[in-house]
Amino acid sequence: MKQEDPECVFRSQSFHEAAIVREMLDAAGVPAFLFDSNATGSAALFGPAVMFRVMVSASSKDAALKLIAEKEEK
């Protein structure tokens, strides 16, 4: 079985905002992880140059984007 490449569904300059989105997706049954989560120390130094990304499997991308859109509407 071929492993799916991860897809980015959310980007933020805020580690905490990205972590909240990841937790929301996990709670809804969409496995997600934070890419670049080890860069929190760099964020203080480089500021807006550091983007935290929430990643999901390619097959979960549509479901994740739908959940994020629903939360942003509220």
Contacts in CASP RR format, 6 or more apart in sequence:
PFRMAT RR
TARGET T0000
AUTHOR 0000-0000-0000
METHOD contacts of the structure
MODEL  1
MKQEDPECVFRSQSFHEAAIVREMLDAAGVPAFLFDSNATGSAALFGPAV
MFRVMVSASSKDAALKLIAEKEEK
4 57 0 8 1.000
4 58 0 8 1.000
4 59 0 8 1.000
5 58 0 8 1.000
6 33 0 8 1.000
6 35 0 8 1.000
6 55 0 8 1.000
6 56 0 8 1.000
6 57 0 8 1.000
6 58 0 8 1.000
7 55 0 8 1.000
7 56 0 8 1.000
7 57 0 8 1.000
7 58 0 8 1.000
7 61 0 8 1.000
8 35 0 8 1.000
8 53 0 8 1.000
8 54 0 8 1.000
8 55 0 8 1.000
9 25 0 8 1.000
9 32 0 8 1.000
9 54 0 8 1.000
9 55 0 8 1.000
9 56 0 8 1.000
9 61 0 8 1.000
9 64 0 8 1.000
9 65 0 8 1.000
9 68 0 8 1.000
10 18 0 8 1.000
10 21 0 8 1.000
10 53 0 8 1.000
10 54 0 8 1.000
10 64 0 8 1.000
10 68 0 8 1.000
11 18 0 8 1.000
11 51 0 8 1.000
11 52 0 8 1.000
11 53 0 8 1.000
11 54 0 8 1.000
12 18 0 8 1.000
12 21 0 8 1.000
12 51 0 8 1.000
12 52 0 8 1.000
13 43 0 8 1.000
13 47 0 8 1.000
13 48 0 8 1.000
13 50 0 8 1.000
13 51 0 8 1.000
13 52 0 8 1.000
14 52 0 8 1.000
15 34 0 8 1.000
15 37 0 8 1.000
15 40 0 8 1.000
15 43 0 8 1.000
15 52 0 8 1.000
17 52 0 8 1.000
18 34 0 8 1.000
18 37 0 8 1.000
18 52 0 8 1.000
18 53 0 8 1.000
18 54 0 8 1.000
19 34 0 8 1.000
19 37 0 8 1.000
19 52 0 8 1.000
21 32 0 8 1.000
21 54 0 8 1.000
21 68 0 8 1.000
22 32 0 8 1.000
22 33 0 8 1.000
22 34 0 8 1.000
22 54 0 8 1.000
24 67 0 8 1.000
24 68 0 8 1.000
24 71 0 8 1.000
25 31 0 8 1.000
25 32 0 8 1.000
25 54 0 8 1.000
25 56 0 8 1.000
25 64 0 8 1.000
25 67 0 8 1.000
25 68 0 8 1.000
26 32 0 8 1.000
28 67 0 8 1.000
30 56 0 8 1.000
30 60 0 8 1.000
30 63 0 8 1.000
30 64 0 8 1.000
30 67 0 8 1.000
31 56 0 8 1.000
31 57 0 8 1.000
31 60 0 8 1.000
32 54 0 8 1.000
32 55 0 8 1.000
32 56 0 8 1.000
32 60 0 8 1.000
32 64 0 8 1.000
33 54 0 8 1.000
33 55 0 8 1.000
34 52 0 8 1.000
34 53 0 8 1.000
34 54 0 8 1.000
34 55 0 8 1.000
35 52 0 8 1.000
35 53 0 8 1.000
35 54 0 8 1.000
35 55 0 8 1.000
36 50 0 8 1.000
36 51 0 8 1.000
36 52 0 8 1.000
36 53 0 8 1.000
37 52 0 8 1.000
39 50 0 8 1.000
39 52 0 8 1.000
42 50 0 8 1.000
43 50 0 8 1.000
43 52 0 8 1.000
54 64 0 8 1.000
56 64 0 8 1.000
END
